[in-house]
Amino acid sequence: MDLAEADARCSSHHAARFILAVWSKNGESNETPFDAIAALTVWDEEHRTAFLAWASKPWFD
């Protein structure tokens, strides 16, 4: 696995954790919790922009 593949996998894991955190009714799960700072460090500009747009006005607001 090269570095690009490792980054893509890491990025995908953060995206999945974010979806699970939003989807979870009680905000808890048995998985590693979503870490926005860690996710923002590995996501590309398109994903950072999408997350920040959601975070500035989340669906439950």
LUMSEVEX-17529 format. One record per residue: x, y, z of N, C-alpha, C, O in turn; residue number from 1. Coordinates in nm, 2 decimals, decimal comma. Atoms other than C-alpha are relative to their C-alpha. Layout:
N
<pt><n_px>X</n_px><n_py>Y</n_py><n_pz>Z</n_pz><ca_px>X</ca_px><ca_py>Y</ca_py><ca_pz>Z</ca_pz><c_px>X</c_px><c_py>Y</c_py><c_pz>Z</c_pz><o_px>X</o_px><o_py>Y</o_py><o_pz>Z</o_pz><num>NUM</num></pt>
...
! end
This chain:
61
<pt><n_px>0,09</n_px><n_py>-0,12</n_py><n_pz>0,00</n_pz><ca_px>0,00</ca_px><ca_py>0,00</ca_py><ca_pz>0,00</ca_pz><c_px>0,09</c_px><c_py>0,12</c_py><c_pz>0,00</c_pz><o_px>0,18</o_px><o_py>0,13</o_py><o_pz>0,08</o_pz><num>1</num></pt>
<pt><n_px>-0,08</n_px><n_py>-0,13</n_py><n_pz>0,01</n_pz><ca_px>0,15</ca_px><ca_py>0,34</ca_py><ca_pz>-0,10</ca_pz><c_px>-0,07</c_px><c_py>0,10</c_py><c_pz>0,09</c_pz><o_px>-0,18</o_px><o_py>0,08</o_py><o_pz>0,15</o_pz><num>2</num></pt>
<pt><n_px>0,05</n_px><n_py>-0,10</n_py><n_pz>-0,09</n_pz><ca_px>0,10</ca_px><ca_py>0,66</ca_py><ca_pz>0,09</ca_pz><c_px>-0,14</c_px><c_py>0,06</c_py><c_pz>-0,04</c_pz><o_px>-0,22</o_px><o_py>0,09</o_py><o_pz>0,05</o_pz><num>3</num></pt>
<pt><n_px>0,13</n_px><n_py>-0,05</n_py><n_pz>0,05</n_pz><ca_px>-0,19</ca_px><ca_py>0,78</ca_py><ca_pz>-0,13</ca_pz><c_px>-0,11</c_px><c_py>-0,09</c_py><c_pz>0,04</c_pz><o_px>-0,22</o_px><o_py>-0,04</o_py><o_pz>0,08</o_pz><num>4</num></pt>
<pt><n_px>0,10</n_px><n_py>0,10</n_py><n_pz>-0,04</n_pz><ca_px>-0,38</ca_px><ca_py>0,46</ca_py><ca_pz>-0,06</ca_pz><c_px>-0,03</c_px><c_py>0,01</c_py><c_pz>0,15</c_pz><o_px>-0,14</o_px><o_py>0,00</o_py><o_pz>0,19</o_pz><num>5</num></pt>
<pt><n_px>0,02</n_px><n_py>-0,01</n_py><n_pz>-0,14</n_pz><ca_px>-0,32</ca_px><ca_py>0,49</ca_py><ca_pz>0,31</ca_pz><c_px>-0,08</c_px><c_py>0,13</c_py><c_pz>0,04</c_pz><o_px>-0,16</o_px><o_py>0,12</o_py><o_pz>0,13</o_pz><num>6</num></pt>
<pt><n_px>0,07</n_px><n_py>-0,12</n_py><n_pz>-0,02</n_pz><ca_px>-0,44</ca_px><ca_py>0,85</ca_py><ca_pz>0,31</ca_pz><c_px>-0,15</c_px><c_py>-0,01</c_py><c_pz>-0,04</c_pz><o_px>-0,23</o_px><o_py>0,04</o_py><o_pz>0,04</o_pz><num>7</num></pt>
<pt><n_px>0,14</n_px><n_py>0,02</n_py><n_pz>0,04</n_pz><ca_px>-0,75</ca_px><ca_py>0,76</ca_py><ca_pz>0,12</ca_pz><c_px>-0,08</c_px><c_py>-0,09</c_py><c_pz>0,10</c_pz><o_px>-0,20</o_px><o_py>-0,06</o_py><o_pz>0,13</o_pz><num>8</num></pt>
<pt><n_px>0,06</n_px><n_py>0,09</n_py><n_pz>-0,10</n_pz><ca_px>-0,83</ca_px><ca_py>0,48</ca_py><ca_pz>0,37</ca_pz><c_px>-0,03</c_px><c_py>0,08</c_py><c_pz>0,13</c_pz><o_px>-0,14</o_px><o_py>0,07</o_py><o_pz>0,18</o_pz><num>9</num></pt>
<pt><n_px>0,02</n_px><n_py>-0,08</n_py><n_pz>-0,12</n_pz><ca_px>-0,78</ca_px><ca_py>0,71</ca_py><ca_pz>0,66</ca_pz><c_px>-0,11</c_px><c_py>0,11</c_py><c_pz>-0,02</c_pz><o_px>-0,19</o_px><o_py>0,12</o_py><o_pz>0,07</o_pz><num>10</num></pt>
<pt><n_px>0,10</n_px><n_py>-0,10</n_py><n_pz>0,03</n_pz><ca_px>-0,99</ca_px><ca_py>0,98</ca_py><ca_pz>0,50</ca_pz><c_px>-0,14</c_px><c_py>-0,06</c_py><c_pz>0,00</c_pz><o_px>-0,24</o_px><o_py>-0,01</o_py><o_pz>0,05</o_pz><num>11</num></pt>
<pt><n_px>0,13</n_px><n_py>0,08</n_py><n_pz>0,00</n_pz><ca_px>-1,27</ca_px><ca_py>0,72</ca_py><ca_pz>0,44</ca_pz><c_px>-0,05</c_px><c_py>-0,03</c_py><c_pz>0,14</c_pz><o_px>-0,17</o_px><o_py>-0,03</o_py><o_pz>0,17</o_pz><num>12</num></pt>
<pt><n_px>0,04</n_px><n_py>0,04</n_py><n_pz>-0,14</n_pz><ca_px>-1,26</ca_px><ca_py>0,61</ca_py><ca_pz>0,80</ca_pz><c_px>-0,06</c_px><c_py>0,12</c_py><c_pz>0,08</c_pz><o_px>-0,15</o_px><o_py>0,11</o_py><o_pz>0,15</o_pz><num>13</num></pt>
<pt><n_px>0,06</n_px><n_py>-0,12</n_py><n_pz>-0,06</n_pz><ca_px>-1,31</ca_px><ca_py>0,97</ca_py><ca_pz>0,92</ca_pz><c_px>-0,13</c_px><c_py>0,03</c_py><c_pz>-0,05</c_pz><o_px>-0,22</o_px><o_py>0,07</o_py><o_pz>0,03</o_pz><num>14</num></pt>
<pt><n_px>0,13</n_px><n_py>-0,03</n_py><n_pz>0,06</n_pz><ca_px>-1,60</ca_px><ca_py>1,02</ca_py><ca_pz>0,68</ca_pz><c_px>-0,10</c_px><c_py>-0,10</c_py><c_pz>0,06</c_pz><o_px>-0,21</o_px><o_py>-0,05</o_py><o_pz>0,09</o_pz><num>15</num></pt>
<pt><n_px>0,09</n_px><n_py>0,10</n_py><n_pz>-0,06</n_pz><ca_px>-1,76</ca_px><ca_py>0,70</ca_py><ca_pz>0,81</ca_pz><c_px>-0,03</c_px><c_py>0,03</c_py><c_pz>0,14</c_pz><o_px>-0,15</o_px><o_py>0,02</o_py><o_pz>0,19</o_pz><num>16</num></pt>
<pt><n_px>0,02</n_px><n_py>-0,03</n_py><n_pz>-0,14</n_pz><ca_px>-1,71</ca_px><ca_py>0,80</ca_py><ca_pz>1,17</ca_pz><c_px>-0,09</c_px><c_py>0,12</c_py><c_pz>0,01</c_pz><o_px>-0,18</o_px><o_py>0,13</o_py><o_pz>0,10</o_pz><num>17</num></pt>
<pt><n_px>0,08</n_px><n_py>-0,12</n_py><n_pz>0,00</n_pz><ca_px>-1,87</ca_px><ca_py>1,14</ca_py><ca_pz>1,09</ca_pz><c_px>-0,15</c_px><c_py>-0,04</c_py><c_pz>-0,02</c_pz><o_px>-0,24</o_px><o_py>0,00</o_py><o_pz>0,05</o_pz><num>18</num></pt>
<pt><n_px>0,14</n_px><n_py>0,04</n_py><n_pz>0,03</n_pz><ca_px>-2,18</ca_px><ca_py>0,98</ca_py><ca_pz>0,93</ca_pz><c_px>-0,06</c_px><c_py>-0,08</c_py><c_pz>0,12</c_pz><o_px>-0,17</o_px><o_py>-0,05</o_py><o_pz>0,16</o_pz><num>19</num></pt>
<pt><n_px>0,05</n_px><n_py>0,07</n_py><n_pz>-0,11</n_pz><ca_px>-2,21</ca_px><ca_py>0,74</ca_py><ca_pz>1,22</ca_pz><c_px>-0,03</c_px><c_py>0,09</c_py><c_pz>0,12</c_pz><o_px>-0,13</o_px><o_py>0,07</o_py><o_pz>0,19</o_pz><num>20</num></pt>
<pt><n_px>0,02</n_px><n_py>-0,09</n_py><n_pz>-0,12</n_pz><ca_px>-2,18</ca_px><ca_py>1,02</ca_py><ca_pz>1,48</ca_pz><c_px>-0,13</c_px><c_py>0,08</c_py><c_pz>-0,02</c_pz><o_px>-0,21</o_px><o_py>0,10</o_py><o_pz>0,07</o_pz><num>21</num></pt>
<pt><n_px>0,13</n_px><n_py>-0,08</n_py><n_pz>0,03</n_pz><ca_px>-2,46</ca_px><ca_py>1,22</ca_py><ca_pz>1,30</ca_pz><c_px>-0,12</c_px><c_py>-0,09</c_py><c_pz>0,01</c_pz><o_px>-0,22</o_px><o_py>-0,05</o_py><o_pz>0,06</o_pz><num>22</num></pt>
<pt><n_px>0,12</n_px><n_py>0,09</n_py><n_pz>0,01</n_pz><ca_px>-2,68</ca_px><ca_py>0,92</ca_py><ca_pz>1,25</ca_pz><c_px>-0,04</c_px><c_py>-0,06</c_py><c_pz>0,14</c_pz><o_px>-0,15</o_px><o_py>-0,08</o_py><o_pz>0,16</o_pz><num>23</num></pt>
<pt><n_px>0,02</n_px><n_py>0,06</n_py><n_pz>-0,13</n_pz><ca_px>-2,64</ca_px><ca_py>0,79</ca_py><ca_pz>1,61</ca_pz><c_px>-0,10</c_px><c_py>0,08</c_py><c_pz>0,08</c_pz><o_px>-0,08</o_px><o_py>0,20</o_py><o_pz>0,09</o_pz><num>24</num></pt>
<pt><n_px>0,10</n_px><n_py>-0,07</n_py><n_pz>-0,08</n_pz><ca_px>-2,94</ca_px><ca_py>0,88</ca_py><ca_pz>1,82</ca_pz><c_px>0,05</c_px><c_py>0,05</c_py><c_pz>0,13</c_pz><o_px>0,02</o_px><o_py>0,17</o_py><o_pz>0,17</o_pz><num>25</num></pt>
<pt><n_px>-0,05</n_px><n_py>-0,05</n_py><n_pz>-0,13</n_pz><ca_px>-2,75</ca_px><ca_py>0,91</ca_py><ca_pz>2,15</ca_pz><c_px>0,14</c_px><c_py>0,05</c_py><c_pz>-0,01</c_pz><o_px>0,20</o_px><o_py>0,08</o_py><o_pz>0,09</o_pz><num>26</num></pt>
<pt><n_px>-0,13</n_px><n_py>-0,05</n_py><n_pz>0,02</n_pz><ca_px>-2,42</ca_px><ca_py>1,02</ca_py><ca_pz>2,00</ca_pz><c_px>0,11</c_px><c_py>-0,09</c_py><c_pz>0,05</c_pz><o_px>0,23</o_px><o_py>-0,05</o_py><o_pz>0,05</o_pz><num>27</num></pt>
<pt><n_px>-0,10</n_px><n_py>0,09</n_py><n_pz>-0,04</n_pz><ca_px>-2,24</ca_px><ca_py>0,72</ca_py><ca_pz>2,13</ca_pz><c_px>0,00</c_px><c_py>-0,13</c_py><c_pz>-0,09</c_pz><o_px>-0,10</o_px><o_py>-0,17</o_py><o_pz>-0,14</o_pz><num>28</num></pt>
<pt><n_px>-0,01</n_px><n_py>0,12</n_py><n_pz>0,07</n_pz><ca_px>-2,11</ca_px><ca_py>0,41</ca_py><ca_pz>1,96</ca_pz><c_px>0,11</c_px><c_py>-0,08</c_py><c_pz>0,06</c_pz><o_px>0,19</o_px><o_py>-0,03</o_py><o_pz>0,14</o_pz><num>29</num></pt>
<pt><n_px>-0,11</n_px><n_py>0,09</n_py><n_pz>-0,05</n_pz><ca_px>-1,88</ca_px><ca_py>0,12</ca_py><ca_pz>2,03</ca_pz><c_px>0,13</c_px><c_py>0,03</c_py><c_pz>-0,08</c_pz><o_px>0,24</o_px><o_py>-0,01</o_py><o_pz>-0,04</o_pz><num>30</num></pt>
<pt><n_px>-0,11</n_px><n_py>-0,03</n_py><n_pz>0,09</n_pz><ca_px>-1,65</ca_px><ca_py>0,25</ca_py><ca_pz>1,75</ca_pz><c_px>0,08</c_px><c_py>0,12</c_py><c_pz>0,06</c_pz><o_px>0,03</o_px><o_py>0,19</o_py><o_pz>0,15</o_pz><num>31</num></pt>
<pt><n_px>-0,08</n_px><n_py>-0,12</n_py><n_pz>-0,03</n_pz><ca_px>-1,38</ca_px><ca_py>0,52</ca_py><ca_pz>1,78</ca_pz><c_px>-0,08</c_px><c_py>0,12</c_py><c_pz>-0,03</c_pz><o_px>-0,14</o_px><o_py>0,13</o_py><o_pz>-0,15</o_pz><num>32</num></pt>
<pt><n_px>0,09</n_px><n_py>-0,12</n_py><n_pz>0,02</n_pz><ca_px>-1,56</ca_px><ca_py>0,85</ca_py><ca_pz>1,81</ca_pz><c_px>0,06</c_px><c_py>0,09</c_py><c_pz>-0,12</c_pz><o_px>0,18</o_px><o_py>0,08</o_py><o_pz>-0,14</o_pz><num>33</num></pt>
<pt><n_px>-0,04</n_px><n_py>-0,09</n_py><n_pz>0,11</n_pz><ca_px>-1,54</ca_px><ca_py>1,10</ca_py><ca_pz>1,52</ca_pz><c_px>0,08</c_px><c_py>0,12</c_py><c_pz>0,06</c_pz><o_px>0,04</o_px><o_py>0,18</o_py><o_pz>0,16</o_pz><num>34</num></pt>
<pt><n_px>-0,09</n_px><n_py>-0,11</n_py><n_pz>-0,04</n_pz><ca_px>-1,25</ca_px><ca_py>1,35</ca_py><ca_pz>1,56</ca_pz><c_px>0,01</c_px><c_py>0,10</c_py><c_pz>-0,11</c_pz><o_px>0,08</o_px><o_py>0,08</o_py><o_pz>-0,21</o_pz><num>35</num></pt>
<pt><n_px>0,01</n_px><n_py>-0,10</n_py><n_pz>0,11</n_pz><ca_px>-1,32</ca_px><ca_py>1,66</ca_py><ca_pz>1,35</ca_pz><c_px>0,14</c_px><c_py>0,06</c_py><c_pz>-0,03</c_pz><o_px>0,17</o_px><o_py>0,07</o_py><o_pz>-0,15</o_pz><num>36</num></pt>
<pt><n_px>-0,13</n_px><n_py>-0,05</n_py><n_pz>0,03</n_pz><ca_px>-0,96</ca_px><ca_py>1,79</ca_py><ca_pz>1,39</ca_pz><c_px>0,08</c_px><c_py>-0,10</c_py><c_pz>-0,08</c_pz><o_px>0,15</o_px><o_py>-0,06</o_py><o_pz>-0,17</o_pz><num>37</num></pt>
<pt><n_px>-0,08</n_px><n_py>0,10</n_py><n_pz>0,07</n_pz><ca_px>-0,80</ca_px><ca_py>1,47</ca_py><ca_pz>1,28</ca_pz><c_px>-0,06</c_px><c_py>-0,02</c_py><c_pz>-0,14</c_pz><o_px>0,02</o_px><o_py>-0,03</o_py><o_pz>-0,24</o_pz><num>38</num></pt>
<pt><n_px>0,06</n_px><n_py>0,02</n_py><n_pz>0,13</n_pz><ca_px>-1,05</ca_px><ca_py>1,44</ca_py><ca_pz>0,99</ca_pz><c_px>0,04</c_px><c_py>0,12</c_py><c_pz>-0,09</c_pz><o_px>0,08</o_px><o_py>0,10</o_py><o_pz>-0,21</o_pz><num>39</num></pt>
<pt><n_px>-0,03</n_px><n_py>-0,12</n_py><n_pz>0,08</n_pz><ca_px>-0,98</ca_px><ca_py>1,80</ca_py><ca_pz>0,87</ca_pz><c_px>0,15</c_px><c_py>0,00</c_py><c_pz>-0,04</c_pz><o_px>0,18</o_px><o_py>0,06</o_py><o_pz>-0,14</o_pz><num>40</num></pt>
<pt><n_px>-0,15</n_px><n_py>0,01</n_py><n_pz>0,04</n_pz><ca_px>-0,60</ca_px><ca_py>1,72</ca_py><ca_pz>0,86</ca_pz><c_px>0,02</c_px><c_py>-0,09</c_py><c_pz>-0,11</c_pz><o_px>0,12</o_px><o_py>-0,08</o_py><o_pz>-0,18</o_pz><num>41</num></pt>
<pt><n_px>-0,02</n_px><n_py>0,09</n_py><n_pz>0,11</n_pz><ca_px>-0,65</ca_px><ca_py>1,44</ca_py><ca_pz>0,61</ca_pz><c_px>-0,10</c_px><c_py>0,01</c_py><c_pz>-0,11</c_pz><o_px>-0,07</o_px><o_py>-0,03</o_py><o_pz>-0,22</o_pz><num>42</num></pt>
<pt><n_px>0,09</n_px><n_py>-0,02</n_py><n_pz>0,11</n_pz><ca_px>-0,95</ca_px><ca_py>1,54</ca_py><ca_pz>0,41</ca_pz><c_px>0,05</c_px><c_py>0,10</c_py><c_pz>-0,10</c_pz><o_px>0,13</o_px><o_py>0,19</o_py><o_pz>-0,07</o_pz><num>43</num></pt>
<pt><n_px>-0,04</n_px><n_py>-0,09</n_py><n_pz>0,10</n_pz><ca_px>-0,90</ca_px><ca_py>1,71</ca_py><ca_pz>0,08</ca_pz><c_px>-0,09</c_px><c_py>0,13</c_py><c_pz>0,01</c_pz><o_px>-0,19</o_px><o_py>0,13</o_py><o_pz>0,09</o_pz><num>44</num></pt>
<pt><n_px>0,08</n_px><n_py>-0,13</n_py><n_pz>-0,01</n_pz><ca_px>-1,04</ca_px><ca_py>2,07</ca_py><ca_pz>0,02</ca_pz><c_px>-0,15</c_px><c_py>-0,02</c_py><c_pz>-0,02</c_pz><o_px>-0,22</o_px><o_py>0,04</o_py><o_pz>0,05</o_pz><num>45</num></pt>
<pt><n_px>0,14</n_px><n_py>0,03</n_py><n_pz>0,03</n_pz><ca_px>-1,37</ca_px><ca_py>1,94</ca_py><ca_pz>-0,12</ca_pz><c_px>-0,07</c_px><c_py>-0,05</c_py><c_pz>0,13</c_pz><o_px>-0,18</o_px><o_py>-0,01</o_py><o_pz>0,16</o_pz><num>46</num></pt>
<pt><n_px>0,06</n_px><n_py>0,06</n_py><n_pz>-0,12</n_pz><ca_px>-1,44</ca_px><ca_py>1,73</ca_py><ca_pz>0,19</ca_pz><c_px>0,00</c_px><c_py>0,10</c_py><c_pz>0,12</c_pz><o_px>-0,09</o_px><o_py>0,10</o_py><o_pz>0,20</o_pz><num>47</num></pt>
<pt><n_px>-0,01</n_px><n_py>-0,10</n_py><n_pz>-0,11</n_pz><ca_px>-1,32</ca_px><ca_py>2,00</ca_py><ca_pz>0,44</ca_pz><c_px>-0,11</c_px><c_py>0,11</c_py><c_pz>-0,02</c_pz><o_px>-0,18</o_px><o_py>0,14</o_py><o_pz>0,07</o_pz><num>48</num></pt>
<pt><n_px>0,10</n_px><n_py>-0,10</n_py><n_pz>0,02</n_pz><ca_px>-1,55</ca_px><ca_py>2,25</ca_py><ca_pz>0,27</ca_pz><c_px>-0,14</c_px><c_py>-0,05</c_py><c_pz>0,03</c_pz><o_px>-0,22</o_px><o_py>0,02</o_py><o_pz>0,09</o_pz><num>49</num></pt>
<pt><n_px>0,13</n_px><n_py>0,06</n_py><n_pz>-0,02</n_pz><ca_px>-1,85</ca_px><ca_py>2,02</ca_py><ca_pz>0,28</ca_pz><c_px>-0,02</c_px><c_py>-0,02</c_py><c_pz>0,15</c_pz><o_px>-0,13</o_px><o_py>0,02</o_py><o_pz>0,20</o_pz><num>50</num></pt>
<pt><n_px>0,01</n_px><n_py>0,02</n_py><n_pz>-0,15</n_pz><ca_px>-1,79</ca_px><ca_py>1,94</ca_py><ca_pz>0,65</ca_pz><c_px>-0,02</c_px><c_py>0,13</c_py><c_pz>0,07</c_pz><o_px>-0,11</o_px><o_py>0,15</o_py><o_pz>0,15</o_pz><num>51</num></pt>
<pt><n_px>0,01</n_px><n_py>-0,13</n_py><n_pz>-0,07</n_pz><ca_px>-1,74</ca_px><ca_py>2,30</ca_py><ca_pz>0,75</ca_pz><c_px>-0,14</c_px><c_py>0,07</c_py><c_pz>-0,04</c_pz><o_px>-0,19</o_px><o_py>0,14</o_py><o_pz>0,05</o_pz><num>52</num></pt>
<pt><n_px>0,13</n_px><n_py>-0,05</n_py><n_pz>0,03</n_pz><ca_px>-2,06</ca_px><ca_py>2,40</ca_py><ca_pz>0,56</ca_pz><c_px>-0,11</c_px><c_py>-0,06</c_py><c_pz>0,09</c_pz><o_px>-0,20</o_px><o_py>0,01</o_py><o_pz>0,14</o_pz><num>53</num></pt>
<pt><n_px>0,10</n_px><n_py>0,07</n_py><n_pz>-0,08</n_pz><ca_px>-2,26</ca_px><ca_py>2,14</ca_py><ca_pz>0,75</ca_pz><c_px>0,02</c_px><c_py>0,05</c_py><c_pz>0,15</c_pz><o_px>-0,08</o_px><o_py>0,07</o_py><o_pz>0,22</o_pz><num>54</num></pt>
<pt><n_px>-0,02</n_px><n_py>-0,04</n_py><n_pz>-0,14</n_pz><ca_px>-2,09</ca_px><ca_py>2,23</ca_py><ca_pz>1,08</ca_pz><c_px>-0,04</c_px><c_py>0,14</c_py><c_pz>0,04</c_pz><o_px>-0,08</o_px><o_py>0,17</o_py><o_pz>0,15</o_pz><num>55</num></pt>
<pt><n_px>0,05</n_px><n_py>-0,14</n_py><n_pz>-0,02</n_pz><ca_px>-2,18</ca_px><ca_py>2,60</ca_py><ca_pz>1,04</ca_pz><c_px>-0,15</c_px><c_py>0,01</c_py><c_pz>0,01</c_pz><o_px>-0,20</o_px><o_py>0,10</o_py><o_pz>0,07</o_pz><num>56</num></pt>
<pt><n_px>0,15</n_px><n_py>0,01</n_py><n_pz>-0,01</n_pz><ca_px>-2,55</ca_px><ca_py>2,50</ca_py><ca_pz>1,01</ca_pz><c_px>-0,04</c_px><c_py>-0,14</c_py><c_pz>-0,01</c_pz><o_px>-0,09</o_px><o_py>-0,19</o_py><o_pz>-0,11</o_pz><num>57</num></pt>
<pt><n_px>0,03</n_px><n_py>0,14</n_py><n_pz>0,00</n_pz><ca_px>-2,61</ca_px><ca_py>2,14</ca_py><ca_pz>1,11</ca_pz><c_px>-0,15</c_px><c_py>-0,02</c_py><c_pz>-0,02</c_pz><o_px>-0,23</o_px><o_py>0,07</o_py><o_pz>0,00</o_pz><num>58</num></pt>
<pt><n_px>0,14</n_px><n_py>0,03</n_py><n_pz>0,03</n_pz><ca_px>-2,94</ca_px><ca_py>1,97</ca_py><ca_pz>1,01</ca_pz><c_px>-0,09</c_px><c_py>0,02</c_py><c_pz>0,12</c_pz><o_px>-0,21</o_px><o_py>0,04</o_py><o_pz>0,11</o_pz><num>59</num></pt>
<pt><n_px>0,09</n_px><n_py>0,00</n_py><n_pz>-0,12</n_pz><ca_px>-3,06</ca_px><ca_py>1,97</ca_py><ca_pz>1,37</ca_pz><c_px>-0,01</c_px><c_py>0,14</c_py><c_pz>0,06</c_pz><o_px>-0,08</o_px><o_py>0,16</o_py><o_pz>0,16</o_pz><num>60</num></pt>
<pt><n_px>0,01</n_px><n_py>-0,14</n_py><n_pz>-0,05</n_pz><ca_px>-3,02</ca_px><ca_py>2,35</ca_py><ca_pz>1,41</ca_pz><c_px>-0,14</c_px><c_py>0,06</c_py><c_pz>-0,02</c_pz><o_px>-0,16</o_px><o_py>0,17</o_py><o_pz>0,01</o_pz><num>61</num></pt>
! end
